[in-house]
Amino acid sequence: MAGPAEIEVRRSARRRRTLTVTRERGRLIALVPQRMTKAQEAELLPPLVERFLRREARTGARLGDDELAGRAQVLYRSYLGDTGVPMPPVQVSWVDNQQRRWGSCTTPTGQIRLSSRLRSMPPWVLDYVLLHELAHLLQPNHSAAFHALIAGYPKLEAAKAYLAGYQNAVDAGAAGRPADLDEDCQL
């Protein structure tokens, strides 16, 4: 488990009862109610951090760039392969500087960048964001044709709802900024 010096505690007057642990730019952030005492914090925070780290280890937290590229190939074949267009070369990487986006794609180069905030989320949410960015290789905008490409993903609506709920919780507890997939696509 991470040591106390590695956890930034942020107190919120709006937060009443819940504690949340997230990762931001590689650091653990604990969101706690402002009225919580230091004793309560010392009692409740360590098990929550431990649970967060266990969950992070089970999900995409350990996926490196090569594993992300492999996952991209599987998703492309599964959901975009019937377009008749072979998968272009792609480079997928984690980035820490996307605080308003979940992912981005540079279509001419095939470079896909995924926010490191996705590392702690369930794999099906990561897959949705990766598939969204892969679809931009075929359709660079958010037209009806783009949405038709990703419509076959079985957890499409659940993943969108998960990301929207996550961002809503962050905004309510830490005055964060809204996140989106890319410039003109807000969840």
C-alpha positions as CSV (number, residue, x, y, z in Angstrom):
1,M,0.0,0.0,0.0
2,A,1.1,3.5,-0.7
3,G,2.5,5.4,2.2
4,P,0.7,8.4,3.7
5,A,3.1,10.9,2.1
6,E,2.0,9.6,-1.3
7,I,-1.7,10.4,-0.8
8,E,-3.0,13.9,-1.2
9,V,-6.1,14.5,0.9
10,R,-8.6,17.0,-0.5
11,R,-11.4,18.2,1.8
12,S,-14.8,19.2,0.3
13,A,-17.5,21.2,2.0
14,R,-20.0,19.7,-0.5
15,R,-19.1,16.1,0.3
16,R,-21.1,14.9,3.3
17,R,-20.5,11.2,4.0
18,T,-18.5,9.6,1.2
19,L,-14.8,9.1,0.8
20,T,-13.3,8.5,-2.7
21,V,-9.8,7.6,-3.8
22,T,-8.7,8.4,-7.4
23,R,-5.4,8.7,-9.3
24,E,-4.5,12.0,-10.8
25,R,-1.3,12.4,-12.8
26,G,0.1,9.4,-11.1
27,R,-0.7,10.5,-7.6
28,L,-3.3,9.1,-5.2
29,I,-6.0,11.7,-4.3
30,A,-8.4,11.1,-1.4
31,L,-11.6,13.2,-1.5
32,V,-13.1,13.4,2.0
33,P,-15.8,15.5,3.7
34,Q,-14.5,18.7,5.2
35,R,-16.1,18.0,8.6
36,M,-14.3,14.6,8.9
37,T,-11.9,14.5,11.8
38,K,-8.3,13.5,11.5
39,A,-9.0,10.4,13.6
40,Q,-11.8,9.3,11.3
41,E,-9.6,10.0,8.3
42,A,-6.8,7.8,9.8
43,E,-9.3,5.0,10.5
44,L,-11.3,5.0,7.2
45,L,-8.7,6.1,4.6
46,P,-6.1,3.2,4.7
47,P,-8.6,0.4,3.9
48,L,-10.1,2.5,1.1
49,V,-6.7,3.2,-0.4
50,E,-5.8,-0.5,-0.1
51,R,-9.0,-1.5,-1.9
52,F,-8.4,1.1,-4.6
53,L,-4.8,-0.2,-5.2
54,R,-6.1,-3.8,-5.4
55,R,-8.8,-2.9,-7.9
56,E,-6.3,-0.8,-9.9
57,A,-4.0,-3.9,-10.0
58,R,-6.8,-6.1,-11.4
59,T,-7.9,-3.6,-14.1
60,G,-5.9,-1.8,-16.8
61,A,-3.5,-0.2,-14.4
62,R,-0.8,-2.7,-15.4
63,L,-1.4,-2.6,-19.1
64,G,1.7,-1.1,-20.9
65,D,1.7,0.5,-24.3
66,D,2.3,-2.8,-26.0
67,E,-0.6,-4.5,-24.3
68,L,-2.8,-1.5,-25.2
69,A,-1.8,-1.9,-28.9
70,G,-2.7,-5.6,-28.7
71,R,-6.0,-4.7,-27.1
72,A,-6.6,-2.2,-29.9
73,Q,-6.1,-4.9,-32.5
74,V,-8.6,-7.2,-30.8
75,L,-11.2,-4.4,-30.6
76,Y,-10.6,-3.4,-34.2
77,R,-11.1,-6.9,-35.4
78,S,-14.2,-7.5,-33.2
79,Y,-16.1,-4.3,-33.9
80,L,-14.6,-2.5,-36.9
81,G,-13.2,-5.4,-38.9
82,D,-16.3,-5.9,-41.0
83,T,-15.8,-2.4,-42.6
84,G,-13.5,-3.9,-45.1
85,V,-10.7,-1.5,-44.2
86,P,-7.6,-3.2,-42.7
87,M,-6.5,-1.8,-39.4
88,P,-4.0,1.0,-40.0
89,P,-0.8,1.0,-37.9
90,V,-1.5,2.5,-34.5
91,Q,0.5,3.5,-31.5
92,V,-1.4,3.5,-28.2
93,S,-0.1,5.1,-25.1
94,W,-1.1,6.3,-21.6
95,V,-0.8,10.0,-21.0
96,D,-1.0,12.0,-17.8
97,N,-1.8,15.4,-19.3
98,Q,-5.4,14.7,-20.4
99,Q,-7.6,16.1,-17.6
100,R,-10.5,17.1,-19.9
101,R,-10.5,14.1,-22.2
102,W,-10.6,10.4,-21.8
103,G,-8.7,9.8,-25.1
104,S,-7.6,11.4,-28.3
105,C,-6.6,10.2,-31.7
106,T,-4.4,11.8,-34.4
107,T,-5.8,10.2,-37.5
108,P,-3.0,10.9,-39.9
109,T,-0.4,9.2,-37.7
110,G,-2.6,6.6,-36.0
111,Q,-1.5,7.8,-32.6
112,I,-4.0,7.2,-29.8
113,R,-3.5,8.6,-26.4
114,L,-5.5,7.4,-23.4
115,S,-5.9,9.4,-20.1
116,S,-4.1,7.6,-17.3
117,R,-7.4,8.2,-15.3
118,L,-8.8,5.2,-17.2
119,R,-6.3,2.9,-15.5
120,S,-8.5,2.4,-12.4
121,M,-11.7,1.9,-14.4
122,P,-13.2,-1.5,-15.4
123,P,-11.7,-3.0,-18.5
124,W,-15.0,-2.6,-20.5
125,V,-14.9,1.2,-19.9
126,L,-11.3,1.3,-21.2
127,D,-12.3,-0.8,-24.2
128,Y,-15.1,1.6,-25.0
129,V,-12.8,4.6,-25.0
130,L,-10.2,2.7,-27.0
131,L,-12.8,1.6,-29.5
132,H,-14.1,5.2,-29.8
133,E,-10.6,6.4,-30.7
134,L,-10.1,3.5,-33.1
135,A,-13.3,4.4,-34.9
136,H,-11.8,7.9,-35.5
137,L,-9.3,6.2,-37.8
138,L,-12.2,5.4,-40.1
139,Q,-14.4,8.4,-39.4
140,P,-12.6,11.5,-38.0
141,N,-15.8,13.2,-36.9
142,H,-18.8,12.4,-34.8
143,S,-21.3,11.9,-37.7
144,A,-24.0,9.3,-37.9
145,A,-21.5,7.0,-39.7
146,F,-19.1,7.3,-36.8
147,H,-21.8,6.3,-34.3
148,A,-22.8,3.4,-36.5
149,L,-19.2,2.1,-36.3
150,I,-19.2,1.9,-32.5
151,A,-22.9,0.9,-32.1
152,G,-22.1,-2.8,-31.9
153,Y,-20.1,-2.5,-28.7
154,P,-22.4,-4.3,-26.1
155,K,-21.5,-2.0,-23.2
156,L,-21.6,1.2,-25.1
157,E,-24.4,2.9,-23.0
158,A,-23.1,1.5,-19.7
159,A,-19.6,2.8,-20.4
160,K,-20.8,6.3,-21.4
161,A,-22.9,6.3,-18.2
162,Y,-20.0,5.1,-16.1
163,L,-17.7,7.9,-17.4
164,A,-20.4,10.5,-17.0
165,G,-21.1,9.4,-13.4
166,Y,-17.4,9.3,-12.6
167,Q,-16.9,12.8,-13.9
168,N,-20.0,14.0,-12.1
169,A,-18.6,12.6,-8.8
170,V,-15.3,14.3,-9.4
171,D,-17.0,17.6,-10.2
172,A,-19.2,17.4,-7.1
173,G,-16.4,16.4,-4.8
174,A,-13.3,18.3,-6.1
175,A,-14.5,21.0,-8.4
176,G,-13.0,19.2,-11.4
177,R,-13.6,20.2,-15.0
178,P,-15.8,18.2,-17.3
179,A,-14.1,15.4,-19.2
180,D,-14.8,14.4,-22.8
181,L,-13.5,11.9,-25.3
182,D,-12.2,14.6,-27.6
183,E,-12.8,18.2,-28.4
184,D,-16.3,18.0,-29.9
185,C,-17.6,14.9,-28.1
186,Q,-18.8,15.4,-24.6
187,L,-20.3,12.6,-22.6
